[in-house]
Amino acid sequence: MIHGIPAEFFGQRGVSYDILCEFADGRFADIEMQAFDQKYDYAKRAEYQVARLETTYLKKGESWDKAPIVYQITVLDFPFDANSKDVVSRYAMRTKDGRELSNSLNVIFIELSKVACLEKTLETNSLLENWAIFLKNADNPQKSEIINKLADKEAGLMKAQKSLSSISANQDLWIAQYRQEIFERDRISSLAAMRREGLEAGRAEGIKAGRAEGREKAKKETAKSLLAMNILTIEQIAQATGLSTSDIEKLQTENK
């Protein structure tokens, strides 16, 4: 049915849960669940993952028509596309007028944070939409009625029909390498995101400091002009500019 993360990778910082599965019709899927937004570029990440999945299961020496249909299914418990209300979004290679190049590479994002709008339309939802409701609410006792309805309606929901426990040694090795590579890229991406946030914070602080420095400079230039006019007292100039009397006296000394 499924092939999970190799034991040596448990405890590493990465996805919350990740399974590879093969369906009865020969299609393959990598189903990944992310509980927290790690600030990755999830779109590019998914494109890379689905391409790697395709190259794994098209065996060396096979013709192109043997290329399997593969899916990278990423389940997120946080918003991914703020511009869309869709819970399930499928991406594939298409022409500008919507013609699909092929259906071999498929990226699907399921956003659990948006499922509330689907709870009243169980009968008309797609299978994936109902699967999203189940994933979001399975452990919520307040949603037990909905979960029971789903269980009655969608027996064997998204069930893989064939175990990958018999995959070849080479594929086992690839999976181990792949998991380690994804983990490492996730780590690097998180560090890059933190650096970006740090730079943005530093830039904002720099702008704030620059504005303060500019205001201070303007005050001093005004004070110099008032001193040159020789009309106001040092106390009056201090009151007019907001500078201290000692600052005014210092400027007066510098300008002599």
C-alpha angles and dihedrals in degrees: 000000000000141000112211135195113303112258094246090064098055112115094027118124108259139088121359091233134352131183136175117211141175122213127217092257093056098260119136131212137186106206115196130180123203118190098181133038106247092184093247123150090255094183095058090040092056092047090054093047095051091048091052090048091054094050090050097057099038097084123219112270095022121125121251092255087066091064104122127228107255134188132202103201114188118188112199127190090202135053117286105171110033090184094062134063092200116120092200121041123181122197126194138154110280140162120248091264092052102262111146118234091209134321094236098105116049129172117193126185120194114194110200093188089072102049098100091085091059100053093090095049103056092136095055100034120108119251091256092050091054089045088055091052090051094050092048098046108024093108096038110102090199089063096048093114092056092045091051091051090051092048090053093046103040108036110181093017111200090343115172111225102206130048119232091209089108097055116133125272090249091055090047089054091047092051091051091048091044093052091049091048093050090048091051094046090049090052092050091046091052091051090049091051091051090049090051091050090048092050092048091050090047092048091051091049090048092052090049091050091046092054091050091049090050093052091049091051091050091052091052093048090051091049091050090053092049091048090052090054088057092209106109130057122245089254091052092049090049090052092048096048102032092238123128121257089246090056090051092049090050091052090048090054092047092051096052 
